[in-house]
């Protein structure tokens, strides 16, 4: 058996197509807390949390214990054959903990994309309408509807058409690159939100729109935090037209932004919320939670799947919620985010390549540009910074349509010394590579 990273990569190249990408060429063998060890025994600080999935910690002892207990009891019956309590209990928890004080229901699937697909199915069944509105720079998954709703063409859409019909797209409130040239978020008149009215006048009849799907903070699109007023306004316009608002909290959910859900921080209440990623600390699980009357629209048998809401994943999710409570991970997200923000802002003061520092809670990023006045994305520099970080023991991942946003999604349990050490590496790398 071969064991070096390079040998494993050679086998990977032969056995696996090039489509499934990876940001590093190192093979993970084990992970604990906020550290990953590769096939050669090298240890890395994890600034990605498996793309926002490992919110608690790699193999958090409390989650591990719950999973082991569940594996001993029951692994699978299929909820559609013989239901089990962990599914119901998790639904109750989400109904109680998601924003909005009203009757709610939840059902589960396997991936974020599947949750988004299902939220749209539910909205269509409820409204009897076909169309969906989404945003520029959005990411909602790689399935047919998911990739149609996703904005970035390469690599997510190129060559994969025809796409799902009846999908309409408007600009997001990406204030750093405001398409309307507003001088700043405080003084603008929210043309981006008014664009929704414009769309309803010139693009699609609002009476044929079932849902609007929006990330309360853009994830893959570059950790763009819109003004809360923007979300409020588009939610309001949707309400006027009986359109179901779906907040995609797949990346923002479960403590990352300093609250259990980003919508809470933003002070908005969607009709439906999609969840996945950090919900089950690494076990495949996603869900749709929202207004009971909307979720009850599809007929019996209209929703589901073989593995959706698997007992082990549900047990992991219930334990994850307990860890979030017991260790006040929402408070910790705010604290970590503030640390990162201060370090990134210092870098912005020193280095002209740092165009903007932004984020919510522990969902922090810096957008790198070749020139502050043109704001041209520093795509190549961002790529090289990722490689520098890896070579110095820190795993990072980028974001943004220009691939020029360094985003941080560390496990929220990360020790402060590891956070600082990782930030030291990013700082040294950025100084060396941009100097
Ligand atoms: N909605 C907001 O962030 C997944 C994608 C990684 P799945 N983001 C990570 C990649 O390159 O495919 C995501 C998201 C938001 C939906 C999804 C999709 O979630 O679990 O990957 O299907």
Boltz pocket constraint, residues with backbone or C-beta under 6 A from the ligand:
constraints:
  - pocket:
      binder: B
      contacts: [[A, 51], [A, 110], [A, 111], [A, 112], [A, 113], [A, 114], [A, 116], [A, 139], [A, 140], [A, 141], [A, 142], [A, 215], [A, 219], [A, 220], [A, 248], [A, 249], [A, 250], [A, 251], [A, 252], [A, 276], [A, 277]]
      max_distance: 6.0
